[in-house]
Amino acid sequence: MAPAIEIIDAAEMAARLKVKESWVVEESKPSRTSDPIPVFRLGKHRRYRWGSPEMNAWLWRRLKESSPYNRATTRG
């Protein structure tokens, strides 16, 4: 059975990551970062696919790159 994918907005994404909503919006823009948060648009609205392979890969990359502490603790 495939894991459930939830469609969430920037406010919910911010709550789950425990960051400001403005940070989520900025980090979703390809012009702002070389590795933007995966996003899709419904009209003018940004939506995020929580639990999707793309989102999980982005989160994993951020975890590995975020700090020396995380790099040291995520080695297998």
C-alpha positions as CSV (number, residue, x, y, z in Angstrom):
1,M,0.0,0.0,0.0
2,A,1.4,3.4,-1.0
3,P,1.8,6.0,1.7
4,A,-0.9,8.7,1.8
5,I,-0.1,12.0,0.1
6,E,-1.7,15.1,1.6
7,I,-2.3,18.3,-0.3
8,I,-1.5,21.2,2.1
9,D,-1.1,25.0,1.8
10,A,1.9,27.2,2.9
11,A,0.4,27.8,6.3
12,E,0.2,24.0,7.0
13,M,3.6,23.4,5.6
14,A,5.0,26.1,7.8
15,A,3.3,24.6,10.9
16,R,4.7,21.1,10.1
17,L,8.3,22.5,9.6
18,K,7.9,24.9,12.5
19,V,9.0,27.9,10.4
20,K,7.3,31.1,9.3
21,E,4.9,30.9,6.4
22,S,6.9,33.6,4.6
23,W,9.9,31.3,4.7
24,V,8.0,28.5,3.1
25,V,6.8,30.8,0.3
26,E,10.3,32.2,-0.3
27,E,11.9,28.8,-0.3
28,S,9.3,27.6,-2.8
29,K,10.6,30.0,-5.5
30,P,13.2,28.7,-7.9
31,S,14.6,32.3,-8.2
32,R,15.3,32.3,-4.4
33,T,17.1,29.0,-4.0
34,S,18.8,26.3,-6.0
35,D,16.8,23.6,-4.3
36,P,13.2,25.0,-3.9
37,I,10.5,23.2,-1.9
38,P,8.5,21.1,-4.4
39,V,5.3,23.0,-5.1
40,F,2.4,23.0,-7.6
41,R,-0.1,25.7,-8.3
42,L,-3.8,25.7,-8.3
43,G,-4.5,29.0,-9.9
44,K,-2.6,31.5,-7.9
45,H,-2.4,29.2,-4.8
46,R,0.7,27.3,-3.9
47,R,0.1,23.7,-2.7
48,Y,2.5,21.1,-1.4
49,R,2.3,17.3,-1.6
50,W,3.2,16.2,1.9
51,G,4.3,12.6,1.9
52,S,5.2,12.6,-1.9
53,P,8.5,11.1,-3.1
54,E,9.5,14.6,-4.2
55,M,8.8,16.2,-0.8
56,N,10.5,13.4,1.1
57,A,13.6,13.7,-1.1
58,W,13.7,17.5,-0.6
59,L,13.3,17.0,3.2
60,W,16.1,14.4,3.2
61,R,18.5,16.7,1.3
62,R,17.8,19.5,3.7
63,L,18.4,17.2,6.7
64,K,21.8,16.0,5.2
65,E,22.9,19.6,4.3
66,S,21.6,21.5,7.3
67,S,24.3,21.2,9.9
68,P,27.4,19.2,10.9
69,Y,25.4,17.7,13.8
70,N,22.8,16.3,11.4
71,R,25.4,15.0,9.0
72,A,27.1,13.2,11.9
73,T,23.9,11.7,13.3
74,T,22.4,10.5,10.0
75,R,25.3,8.3,8.9
76,G,24.5,4.7,8.8
